[in-house]
Amino acid sequence: MRKNVTIFHGVLSGNFATARLTRALHRAGFTVVQNADTADIMLAHSAGCMYIPKLHPGQKVVMVDPPYWPGKTIWGRVRARSRSNLLFYRDGYPFHVWLIRNLWGIYYAVAETKRTLRIIRAARTFDLAKAINDQTVILVRNEHDDWLTPNLDMLQHDNPKLQIVHLPGDHDDFHYNPQAYVDLVQSLYKD
């Protein structure tokens, strides 16, 4: 059975930030592919959730902490994320790992300024309900996330196929503790 996964990165992310995740996927027998058309599963984090293409039959999606919080402004979420980012020790991230991850985040934001600005503009109008409509989606909300509302009841009501998973950690847990996300991807092959 083919086991191809494509990763859609968030605004402060790229291949270096997802290197741990990529290695964990490889160890679990997955191939990480660039072309979404050849992937069985789309694994998207944060702003990467805004760029998932229309799925082909059989393709599935794991969305991790997409930017969706009705009533909370983008800049309000940025401020909240900046404050909670300083609480990295709360979720058990070593300082040196946290520091390197954040330095790479700054690099991605600056090196890809046009992409960063495009994502900030798109996040203002991103409609998560529309993005998951009639698709097989696992939506992950981390306990200390500042981008995805904790109130997901209406979203679940409007999208009966939606599976919501709550995990510990913060918005960047996707990068620090990849095994939980690999396990979710693996669970999609049991359906």
VEXKOL-196617 format. One record per residue (C-alpha): residue in one letter; x, y, z. Coordinates in nm, 3 decimals, padded with zeros to 5 digits. Each point is the difference from the previous one (the first is absolute). Layout:
N
{type = a&x = X&y = Y&z = Z}
...
***
This chain:
191
{type = m&x = 00.000&y = 00.000&z = 00.000}
{type = r&x = 00.124&y = 00.346&z = -00.091}
{type = k&x = 00.072&y = 00.220&z = 00.303}
{type = n&x = 00.074&y = 00.349&z = -00.130}
{type = v&x = -00.037&y = 00.312&z = 00.212}
{type = t&x = 00.042&y = 00.362&z = -00.097}
{type = i&x = 00.064&y = 00.269&z = 00.262}
{type = f&x = -00.145&y = 00.350&z = -00.023}
{type = h&x = 00.212&y = 00.233&z = 00.214}
{type = g&x = -00.117&y = 00.291&z = 00.212}
{type = v&x = 00.125&y = 00.356&z = -00.033}
{type = l&x = 00.306&y = -00.038&z = 00.222}
{type = s&x = 00.087&y = -00.342&z = -00.128}
{type = g&x = 00.173&y = -00.191&z = -00.274}
{type = n&x = 00.198&y = -00.315&z = -00.059}
{type = f&x = 00.243&y = 00.057&z = 00.286}
{type = a&x = -00.282&y = 00.056&z = 00.251}
{type = t&x = -00.171&y = -00.323&z = -00.106}
{type = a&x = 00.319&y = -00.209&z = -00.018}
{type = r&x = -00.090&y = -00.197&z = 00.316}
{type = l&x = -00.347&y = -00.065&z = -00.137}
{type = t&x = 00.138&y = -00.111&z = -00.337}
{type = r&x = 00.243&y = -00.242&z = 00.169}
{type = a&x = -00.281&y = -00.142&z = 00.217}
{type = l&x = -00.220&y = -00.049&z = -00.307}
{type = h&x = 00.284&y = -00.180&z = -00.180}
{type = r&x = 00.058&y = -00.228&z = 00.301}
{type = a&x = -00.371&y = -00.086&z = -00.007}
{type = g&x = 00.023&y = -00.103&z = -00.366}
{type = f&x = -00.134&y = 00.315&z = -00.165}
{type = t&x = 00.144&y = 00.186&z = -00.297}
{type = v&x = -00.019&y = 00.379&z = 00.020}
{type = v&x = -00.086&y = 00.135&z = -00.343}
{type = q&x = -00.010&y = 00.357&z = -00.132}
{type = n&x = -00.282&y = -00.052&z = -00.248}
{type = a&x = -00.335&y = -00.004&z = 00.179}
{type = d&x = -00.157&y = -00.190&z = -00.291}
{type = t&x = 00.215&y = -00.305&z = 00.083}
{type = a&x = -00.069&y = 00.011&z = 00.375}
{type = d&x = -00.246&y = -00.220&z = 00.185}
{type = i&x = -00.002&y = 00.238&z = 00.293}
{type = m&x = 00.041&y = 00.375&z = 00.028}
{type = l&x = 00.159&y = 00.096&z = 00.333}
{type = a&x = -00.043&y = 00.373&z = 00.055}
{type = h&x = 00.108&y = 00.220&z = 00.287}
{type = s&x = -00.127&y = 00.347&z = 00.083}
{type = a&x = -00.011&y = 00.223&z = -00.310}
{type = g&x = 00.082&y = -00.303&z = -00.214}
{type = c&x = -00.362&y = -00.106&z = 00.057}
{type = m&x = -00.110&y = 00.291&z = -00.220}
{type = y&x = 00.171&y = -00.145&z = -00.306}
{type = i&x = -00.128&y = -00.355&z = -00.016}
{type = p&x = -00.118&y = -00.066&z = -00.356}
{type = k&x = -00.324&y = -00.171&z = -00.094}
{type = l&x = 00.037&y = -00.365&z = 00.091}
{type = h&x = -00.011&y = -00.291&z = -00.239}
{type = p&x = -00.202&y = -00.307&z = 00.098}
{type = g&x = 00.170&y = -00.184&z = 00.285}
{type = q&x = 00.217&y = 00.290&z = 00.116}
{type = k&x = -00.031&y = 00.109&z = 00.363}
{type = v&x = 00.110&y = 00.299&z = 00.206}
{type = v&x = 00.149&y = 00.058&z = 00.344}
{type = m&x = -00.025&y = 00.369&z = 00.093}
{type = v&x = 00.198&y = 00.111&z = 00.304}
{type = d&x = -00.096&y = 00.330&z = 00.166}
{type = p&x = -00.128&y = 00.190&z = -00.305}
{type = p&x = -00.043&y = 00.378&z = 00.036}
{type = y&x = -00.369&y = 00.007&z = 00.086}
{type = w&x = -00.136&y = 00.197&z = 00.294}
{type = p&x = -00.317&y = 00.192&z = -00.081}
{type = g&x = -00.014&y = 00.330&z = 00.188}
{type = k&x = 00.373&y = 00.012&z = 00.076}
{type = t&x = 00.213&y = 00.220&z = -00.226}
{type = i&x = 00.315&y = -00.120&z = -00.173}
{type = w&x = 00.211&y = 00.246&z = 00.199}
{type = g&x = -00.167&y = -00.112&z = 00.322}
{type = r&x = 00.100&y = -00.357&z = -00.083}
{type = v&x = 00.353&y = 00.109&z = -00.092}
{type = r&x = 00.037&y = 00.177&z = 00.337}
{type = a&x = -00.140&y = -00.301&z = 00.188}
{type = r&x = 00.230&y = -00.237&z = -00.192}
{type = s&x = 00.302&y = 00.221&z = 00.070}
{type = r&x = -00.074&y = -00.006&z = 00.373}
{type = s&x = -00.066&y = -00.373&z = 00.019}
{type = n&x = 00.306&y = -00.075&z = -00.214}
{type = l&x = 00.206&y = 00.121&z = 00.297}
{type = l&x = -00.158&y = -00.274&z = 00.213}
{type = f&x = 00.178&y = -00.276&z = -00.194}
{type = y&x = 00.116&y = -00.162&z = 00.324}
{type = r&x = -00.366&y = -00.060&z = 00.097}
{type = d&x = -00.024&y = -00.259&z = -00.273}
{type = g&x = 00.343&y = -00.149&z = 00.069}
{type = y&x = 00.194&y = 00.141&z = -00.295}
{type = p&x = 00.375&y = 00.037&z = 00.069}
{type = f&x = 00.122&y = 00.359&z = -00.033}
{type = h&x = 00.256&y = -00.073&z = -00.272}
{type = v&x = -00.258&y = -00.184&z = -00.214}
{type = w&x = -00.252&y = 00.281&z = 00.053}
{type = l&x = 00.261&y = 00.264&z = -00.089}
{type = i&x = 00.110&y = -00.173&z = -00.321}
{type = r&x = -00.364&y = -00.053&z = -00.106}
{type = n&x = -00.077&y = 00.370&z = 00.055}
{type = l&x = 00.310&y = 00.119&z = -00.182}
{type = w&x = -00.101&y = -00.212&z = -00.299}
{type = g&x = -00.352&y = 00.145&z = 00.030}
{type = i&x = 00.140&y = 00.352&z = -00.027}
{type = y&x = 00.209&y = -00.109&z = -00.297}
{type = y&x = -00.305&y = -00.143&z = -00.182}
{type = a&x = -00.210&y = 00.310&z = 00.072}
{type = v&x = 00.269&y = 00.236&z = -00.131}
{type = a&x = 00.138&y = -00.211&z = -00.286}
{type = e&x = -00.352&y = -00.055&z = -00.130}
{type = t&x = -00.148&y = 00.343&z = 00.078}
{type = k&x = -00.251&y = -00.010&z = -00.287}
{type = r&x = -00.127&y = -00.339&z = 00.114}
{type = t&x = -00.020&y = 00.123&z = 00.362}
{type = l&x = -00.205&y = 00.306&z = -00.096}
{type = r&x = -00.224&y = -00.205&z = -00.231}
{type = i&x = -00.072&y = -00.243&z = 00.284}
{type = i&x = -00.078&y = 00.278&z = 00.248}
{type = r&x = -00.248&y = 00.151&z = -00.247}
{type = a&x = -00.158&y = -00.339&z = -00.080}
{type = a&x = -00.035&y = -00.091&z = 00.370}
{type = r&x = -00.242&y = 00.289&z = 00.049}
{type = t&x = -00.257&y = -00.163&z = -00.227}
{type = f&x = 00.088&y = -00.368&z = 00.030}
{type = d&x = -00.320&y = -00.204&z = 00.036}
{type = l&x = 00.086&y = -00.328&z = 00.168}
{type = a&x = -00.356&y = -00.133&z = -00.032}
{type = k&x = 00.018&y = 00.044&z = -00.377}
{type = a&x = 00.350&y = -00.151&z = -00.017}
{type = i&x = -00.111&y = -00.323&z = 00.169}
{type = n&x = -00.342&y = -00.030&z = -00.162}
{type = d&x = -00.066&y = -00.359&z = -00.113}
{type = q&x = 00.360&y = -00.110&z = 00.044}
{type = t&x = 00.148&y = -00.263&z = 00.229}
{type = v&x = 00.176&y = 00.223&z = 00.251}
{type = i&x = 00.160&y = -00.051&z = 00.336}
{type = l&x = 00.022&y = 00.338&z = 00.171}
{type = v&x = 00.259&y = 00.026&z = 00.277}
{type = r&x = -00.029&y = 00.265&z = 00.267}
{type = n&x = 00.292&y = 00.023&z = 00.240}
{type = e&x = -00.084&y = 00.095&z = 00.357}
{type = h&x = 00.199&y = 00.326&z = 00.003}
{type = d&x = -00.063&y = 00.111&z = -00.358}
{type = d&x = -00.054&y = 00.369&z = -00.071}
{type = w&x = -00.119&y = -00.034&z = -00.361}
{type = l&x = -00.287&y = -00.252&z = 00.013}
{type = t&x = -00.305&y = 00.072&z = 00.213}
{type = p&x = -00.069&y = -00.253&z = 00.276}
{type = n&x = -00.372&y = 00.026&z = -00.083}
{type = l&x = -00.034&y = -00.247&z = -00.285}
{type = d&x = -00.356&y = -00.119&z = 00.065}
{type = m&x = -00.161&y = 00.194&z = -00.287}
{type = l&x = 00.273&y = -00.110&z = -00.240}
{type = q&x = -00.063&y = -00.363&z = 00.101}
{type = h&x = -00.375&y = 00.045&z = -00.036}
{type = d&x = 00.034&y = 00.146&z = -00.352}
{type = n&x = 00.252&y = -00.264&z = -00.112}
{type = p&x = -00.106&y = -00.345&z = 00.123}
{type = k&x = 00.300&y = -00.172&z = -00.166}
{type = l&x = 00.239&y = 00.214&z = 00.206}
{type = q&x = 00.201&y = -00.183&z = 00.264}
{type = i&x = 00.138&y = 00.229&z = 00.272}
{type = v&x = 00.304&y = -00.105&z = 00.201}
{type = h&x = 00.125&y = 00.191&z = 00.304}
{type = l&x = 00.369&y = -00.029&z = 00.082}
{type = p&x = 00.219&y = 00.156&z = 00.270}
{type = g&x = 00.262&y = 00.256&z = -00.092}
{type = d&x = -00.006&y = 00.332&z = -00.177}
{type = h&x = -00.026&y = 00.118&z = -00.358}
{type = d&x = 00.349&y = -00.124&z = -00.091}
{type = d&x = -00.033&y = -00.345&z = 00.157}
{type = f&x = -00.026&y = -00.125&z = -00.359}
{type = h&x = 00.372&y = 00.075&z = -00.033}
{type = y&x = 00.119&y = -00.109&z = 00.343}
{type = n&x = -00.195&y = -00.324&z = 00.052}
{type = p&x = -00.071&y = -00.145&z = -00.343}
{type = q&x = -00.091&y = -00.353&z = 00.108}
{type = a&x = -00.356&y = 00.093&z = 00.104}
{type = y&x = -00.061&y = 00.136&z = -00.351}
{type = v&x = 00.159&y = -00.302&z = -00.167}
{type = d&x = -00.234&y = -00.217&z = 00.208}
{type = l&x = -00.297&y = 00.199&z = -00.133}
{type = v&x = 00.119&y = -00.047&z = -00.356}
{type = q&x = 00.037&y = -00.373&z = 00.062}
{type = s&x = -00.352&y = -00.017&z = 00.141}
{type = l&x = -00.136&y = 00.113&z = -00.337}
{type = y&x = 00.126&y = -00.322&z = -00.158}
{type = k&x = -00.214&y = -00.210&z = 00.234}
{type = d&x = -00.326&y = 00.147&z = -00.135}
***
